[in-house]
Amino acid sequence: MTQQTFSFQAEVARLLHIVTHSLYSDKEIFLRELISNASDACDRLRYAALTEPALLAEAPQLEITIGIDKPGRKLTLGDNGIGMNREELIGNLGTIARSGTATFLEELPKDANGAVSLIGQFGVGFYSAFMVADKVEVTSRKAGEPQGWRWTSDGSGNFAIDEAEDLPRGTTITLHLRQGEDEFLEPERIRRIVKKYSDHIAVPIKRAGRGEGETLNMASALWSRPKSEISAAQYNEFYRHVAHTLSDPWLTIHHKAEGRLEYALLLFVPSEPPYDLFHPDRKHQVKLYVHRVFVTDQCEGLVPPYLRFLRGVVDSEDLPLAVSREMLQHNPVVTRIRHALARRVLGELEKEAKDDPAAYAKFWENFGSVLKEGICEDSENRAALLKLARFRSTHSDDLVSLDDYVGRMKEGQAAIYTITGEDLGTLAKSPQIEGFRARGIEVLLLADPVDVFWLDMCPDYDGKPFKSATRGAADLAEIKAPKADKPEAEAPIPENQIGTLIALLKQNLGDAVKNVRVSDRLTDSAVCLIADDGDLDMHLARLLQKNRQIERSDRRILEINANHALIRRLAEEATKPGAAARLQDAALLLLDQARIIEGEPVVDPVAFARRLSTVMARGVGG
């Protein structure tokens, strides 16, 4: 077959332009990325050979080789792993087929160097080779296939594919180094890079050519070594390998279980959220090994979705090596490991929360909204997750735990009060919590989308029920707050006036509201809307209506502030002759005002504008 030329996918071309023009300070990471890919290729062959032993027969000992050609200014990196055929070379090296491409590319224009640091995390670390090379050649023959192939590109927009004869199994990448990159032709420099970034790789990394046979790494599974023999630097580098990042982990969890269930886990919590944390598929990136043999990184049952930010490996001694990926999804051993893994991780997080609250607060800002998914999904660990949860509240600007909240509850306070919405700033100024603030009663401000769902799954914490500040009666009179916390009130409106006003408001608003009543929760605002006991939380109802899961939300209760100047004036007018007609516009404006405060659209904007103009022109009692 004659050589064929292809154009890079537009996203790849854009990525390569950024990589080749980046003044990135740690260019040496290209070697880490290529070694990581070579290690993966060896892992995948080892797994495939479990069912097809002949695939390994040609070269049973898996290894990675690095060769240096100073006169030719070439650096080569080879492996005798699974290899690639023509279609895979085109698919793997010419396109970005992985889901989330658009999200990834949104990050690229912001920071060129930052984009380079992301390419490994996205699974396309191969392109980092173009940071140091002006031409890259890849030769590969897939295990079990006779024909080999050659892929070449200068990274400018095209790549070529042609046949290559007499290739060994696996893949060899040849980098034609740019001028000024001579450091990567020095054996000692390569040796230091391998030791720094890839010492943990379980496949031997050897020198080719001069110095042939020298093994540059320890070539043993890091998680199988005793913790006392592993340095923080080694842990950090292994994390960078599995997470494809340049940062250090926030937390390292290394544990070996022995007894009825034997497994080792080496897990990391990232210091920053991965770019795909909120991707709809919610897949984790923890690799499963069996007896140090890589099996899959797609075992859905291994890690709960709410812990999908974890990176690392789990190595089981109890699973059979020949188990299929499909059978793993419902394997009882995997299920038991999953439960044990979740308990271990949550236990470590609890220790961190106790030992370093400030660092834990940073973790919670990064991953708290994901952990709260577990409160909905994992009934077994719900209590532990609630204990780990942190919230914004009306008490202070700092995050608070539920234990903090319960410890500050007022005498006579029976419930943990919450308010849900889409924006913390808006929630903090919500009329529904004015009375709580005035009495010094703390309210949790819940602005994560998941909050309305986990609240429905958790009736209480420590025997204290969760209660929405926007649903049902506030019952604040039952709570004994300090005198300084109590709002000062003017002389009450005469009962006949307030009673008549409520009757007129009900008459004018009709079916638009469920009820009208005097509020115990308002201190500054004139009105607010409240969901009745037994009705859906107002924020949840809006979400469900927005997503067309319900046709319309329940009718609300309109609460009025009997101490507000506007309500007092309306109450005076309510007892005068002809008040019903005169107060019709005012009644509808009060309802529109309450809806606007809730972030809801006015039902009839034209009528709203007319009523507002009329009332402003004549005055309330005109």
LOGU-357705 format. One record per residue (C-alpha): x, y, z. Coordinates in steps of 0.001 Angstrom, whole numbers, plus 500000, padded with zeros to 6 digits. Layout:
// residues N
XYZ
...
// end
This chain:
// residues 622
500000500000500000
501376503421499066
501712506147501655
498502508006502469
498260511482503967
495516512528506364
494586515800508030
494454515971511799
491050516405513364
490514520137513920
490734519718517705
494085517903517398
495490520565515085
494501523239517578
496065521304520437
499302520748518525
499575524441517705
499430525269521416
501896522519522349
504496523399519731
504349527122520527
504339526785524281
507350527964526286
506710525240528815
509292525020531579
508950521272532276
509356519885528776
510790516695530262
507249515530531022
506950514399527387
509051511353528338
506837510612531309
503747510688529068
505296508414526421
506516505939529061
503072505960530657
501465505100527308
504019502338526738
503293500902530181
499562500899529400
500259499058526133
502156496357528039
499377496091530631
496766495636527925
498764492905526209
499268491069529488
495519491094530039
494699490029526462
497175487138526766
495187485646529632
492686484355527068
495074484291524067
498492483134525360
499907483050521829
499942486855521768
502880486809524206
504808483942522637
506962486139520380
508446488063523323
507192486829526716
509143489389528763
507445492765528495
509702495796528576
510164499400527523
513366500551525818
514897503989525355
517521504615522691
519685507667522022
521190508553518609
523310511660519140
524624512021515577
521128511630514149
519573513779516933
516987511088517555
515450509740520755
513483506482520525
511097504896522969
509823501386522286
507622498814523956
506661495237523098
503086495685524272
499775495361522471
500717497509519473
498401499263516981
497115498485513516
496433501035510784
492946501991511994
494127502400515570
497049504592514533
494655506864512678
492097506834515492
494496507159518421
496997509605516958
494867511625514552
491672512293516470
490412512950519972
487522510543520201
487091510658523939
483896512178525316
484295515629526766
486395516992523889
484442520230523791
484889520794527530
488602520119527242
489048522527524353
487257525294526209
490227525337528587
492891525591525905
492789529259524894
493003530515528463
496549529455529281
498931527785526856
501155526254529524
498105525141531462
496802523462528314
499988521438528047
499549520273531631
496022519119530792
496790517009527747
497909513995529746
494872514176532007
492711514157528904
494410511007527610
496337512519524699
499770512859526279
501385511520523091
501169515007521599
503568516341524234
506320514808522054
505976517809519752
507244520094522518
510755518799521809
510504517209518352
509881518748514928
509093515325513493
507685512198515137
507658508731513611
505672505863515084
506093502282513904
503772499649515293
502600496097514801
499608494858516739
499922491594518640
498503488729516597
498648490607513285
501371490191510621
501391493649509079
503189496613510609
502551500318509990
504408503613510076
502854506932511182
504776510173510605
504039513851511208
505761517166511774
502801518336513855
501805521040511386
498407519718510336
498860516409508526
500133512906509182
501029510060506855
500471506294507107
502254503590505146
503178499946505528
506280498898507460
507834495461507125
509618493186509582
508503495007512703
508571493367516127
505369493329518158
504614496607519869
505285500270519217
508410502385518712
508264506189518769
511176508078517198
511533511756518045
513598513938515705
514616516553518243
514428520282517588
517505522443517750
518144523458521331
516816520219522846
520213518494523070
519766517798526790
517468514899525849
520336513218524009
522364512899527213
522101509431528857
522421510824532368
519620513331531740
517332510543530499
518291508388533466
517341511166535902
514008511818534156
513076508117534277
514059507898537935
512109511041538748
508880510305536904
508727506585536112
510550504662538808
507221503154539880
506356501761536430
505991497992536893
507487497231533461
511315497348533178
512579500450531350
515909499603529695
518587501357527697
518919500374524048
522141500703522058
525135501760524123
524512500755527702
522008498165526489
520392496138529232
520680498744531965
517371498928533838
516532502523534669
513638501960537091
512737499713540032
510109497927537882
507871496831540758
504309497759541625
504504500658544079
501328499617545903
502814496187546671
505729497674548616
505569498410552367
504599502012553112
507780502438555157
509848501962551992
508024504571549924
508859508265550054
506419511129549640
508149511977546364
507532508452545041
503868508622546025
503542512001544340
505126510818541124
502946507748540984
499941510042541402
501139512185538498
501422509004536442
497913507702537132
496231511145537132
498253512562534219
498838515827536012
501737517973537199
500329518701540653
500699516793543921
497759514948545502
495834516469548390
495570513101550143
497269509716549684
495584506521550917
497717503362550852
496172500310552457
496553496546552284
493688494346553470
494352490793554611
492030488071555827
488793486998554176
489254489686551520
492775490442550308
493512493508548234
495805496496548116
494725499991547247
496730503096546506
494333505979546061
494770509713545739
492482512681546217
493518515399543742
494411518863544965
492259520378542205
489026519124540588
489578517091537383
488166518799534298
485545516064533768
484312515886537377
480749516723536383
480614514817533114
477205513103532850
478658509571532683
480153509987536219
482905507427535537
485813506950537895
489452506545536855
490702503942539324
492489501021537667
491738497447538699
494595494943538882
494474491267539753
497756489806541105
499612492896539731
498121492317536251
496124495230534867
492528494221534106
490513497369533403
490021501022534180
486296500718533385
485014498576536259
481880500526537115
481159498607540317
484570499234541876
484186502853543028
480948504624544017
480127507443541569
480301510004544366
484013509136544806
484815509476541104
487408512166541823
489728509439543189
492761508407541163
494891505307541729
494776501518541686
493095498598543408
494863495216543233
492812492151544205
494173488780545282
490745487116545207
489482487741541678
490351485227538945
492724486612536326
490541485433533484
487398487249534684
485754489251531907
485081492970532213
481361492250531840
481332489772534737
483182492251536951
480191494579537061
478240492141539266
481051490226540933
480528489852544722
484261490334545406
484202493659543546
481118494666545521
482828493886548827
485935495824547785
483732498747546788
482084498868550222
485424498534552009
487016501169549763
484222503652550465
484497503142554231
488279503512554105
488162506726552083
485434508286554222
487361507342557358
490504509031556040
488495512129555124
487080512257558645
490618512210560055
491647515051557754
488576517066558716
489492516703562399
493258517225562065
493314520102559574
489931521851559224
491318524580556950
492749522078554452
489563520038554634
487531523150553845
489533523525550635
488853519875549794
485152520413550419
485052523432548118
486528521226545391
484570518009545888
481773518610548387
479005518831545822
480071515404544478
480255513822547932
476719515033548629
475537512793545784
476483509936548074
474029511109550720
471308510388548156
472761507137546843
474618505364549634
472329504617552563
475031502471554197
477421505425554498
474840508206554750
475592508973558391
479342509226557692
478738511455554676
476469513777556656
479166514073559314
481698514988556609
479396517523554949
480137521230555228
477776524109554508
477507527847554195
475146529337556743
473871532580558203
476163532102561222
479466533137559598
481404533164556343
483161529919557293
481968526461556361
480051524732559141
479383521083559908
476074519689561088
477691519041564475
478626522740564608
475030523664563791
473451521345566352
475831522633569014
474602526196568385
470850525489568319
468724527817570441
466714526713573439
463428525377572174
464724524940568621
463767521479567425
464785521578563727
467790522243561498
466625525040559201
467639525113555534
466986527152552426
467776525946548912
468364527890545723
470819528554542919
472926531368544361
474411531805547836
474197535586547701
470522535503546833
469780532932549522
471549535018552171
469226537958551365
466059535898551070
463010537383552841
462041533962554206
465034533913556564
464748537499557873
463008536396561045
465568533643561634
468429536124561294
466751538619563602
466439535972566321
469966534627565810
468677531295564495
471125529729562050
469941528697558565
471963526505556198
472319528094552744
472195525281550169
473009526306546603
474235523023545083
471776521404542638
472017518132544582
470894519722547858
467150519547547194
467495515826546498
469563514669549453
467352516632551826
464407514505550720
466447511366551516
467451512486555013
464662513228557472
467028514201560275
470540514437561695
471326513480565279
467581513278565906
467026516848564681
464747517042561604
465711519134558597
463109521818557948
462908524191555010
462697527874555930
460498528308552842
457921525653553686
455232525516556345
454884527685559419
458113529052560844
457101528515564502
459754530989565601
457749532056568649
458568528696570260
462310529361570147
463856531248573045
466332533633571470
468312536283573409
466541539597573765
469104541317571585
468192538904568817
464485539670568874
463214542163566299
461662545334567650
458010545620566680
455646548571566523
452200548432568047
450295545662566305
447758546433563576
444217546194564918
442817542734564320
439855544008562334
442183545824559917
444595542956559319
441749540454559133
439909542566556556
443099543035554501
443764539293554411
440172538667553328
440464541238550501
443807539838549364
442334536325549211
439339537686547283
441467539541544743
444104536859544283
441708533934544127
443281530698542885
446640532407542276
447601531597545873
446785528779548262
446371531036551263
447248534462552661
448466534809556253
450496536987558573
454174536002558595
456288535069561595
459453535044559448
459447538500557788
461087541524559424
462154543831556562
460281542690553447
456575543239552896
455723539815551474
457124536411550576
455907533142549133
455943529920551145
455243526300550261
452613524627552389
453455521681554622
453343518565552460
453965520472549211
457205520317547239
460016522617548292
459736525709546101
463232525410544642
462752521712543879
459403522463542238
461056525096540015
463784522641538995
461288519907538144
459100522337536213
462116523695534349
463082520159533320
459443519424532420
459149516680535010
456029518352536387
453565520540534486
453092523162537186
454157523657540758
451820523727543737
450079526979544583
451970528929547237
451034530688550433
451475534465550417
452789535681553773
452564539375554679
454628541339557184
452185543026559549
454956545390560759
455844546687557296
454795550250556450
453165549200553180
451098546453554809
450052548835557604
448886551380555029
446975548758553071
445372547470556281
444109550965557070
442603551239553570
441037547780553797
438338548937556249
437263551948554165
434298551843551726
435159550628548209
438461549125549373
437987545839547472
438168547553544077
440888550002545058
443160547274546475
442856544900543513
445954546258541766
447866546410545051
447040542774545805
448308541611542417
451426543771542736
452208542211546105
452037538755544531
454199539854541601
456714541336544039
456901538045545934
457412536128542673
460188538481541531
461994538013544851
461891534246544213
463473534726540793
460279533724539036
458899535503535969
455908537794536256
452948535929534786
451689538918532723
454394541611532252
452067543985530381
449439543864533137
452175544211535759
453490547387534094
449972548825533839
449166548128537480
452482549578538642
451941552776536659
448397553141537964
449364552703541606
452346555029541292
450186557686539662
447386557755542195
449121556572545351
447979553613547363
444791555228548607
443957557333545573
// end
